[in-house]
Amino acid sequence: DPTARGMCRTAFEGLAFNAVAAGRPREVEPVLTRGLEALPAEAAYFHFQLGRHYGNAGRPAKAIDHLRRAADLD
């Protein structure tokens, strides 16, 4: 169901955003990874978000890997 999928994606986005806003960046990776597992149709989005997260965390190799996956899927 596209509506349910969209709502789930929004929930994962919110959890990741709240973790960053609360100064808990270590919680972002598990949230986005869980989103990737739960919503395979949204894989490009979650790989992109993981790439951004790793880039912001100073982990360029992991960032590039996820950004490339996102580009390949999109």
C-alpha positions, 0 to 999 in steps of 0.5 A: 500500500503506497500510503502505508509505505509513505507513512512508514518512511515518514516515521523513519525520517522523524526518528532519524531527525529527532536523534540528530536534533537531540545530539544522538547521531549514533542512533541515526544509522540503526534507524535508517538501516531498519528503514532500508530493511523494512521498506525495500521499495524505498532503498534509494532514499534510505541509501541516500540518507545513509550516505548523507549521515556518513558524510556528516559523520566524517566517514567518506568511504561509507558515504560514497558507498551508500550514495553510489547505491542510491544513484544506481537504484534511482 
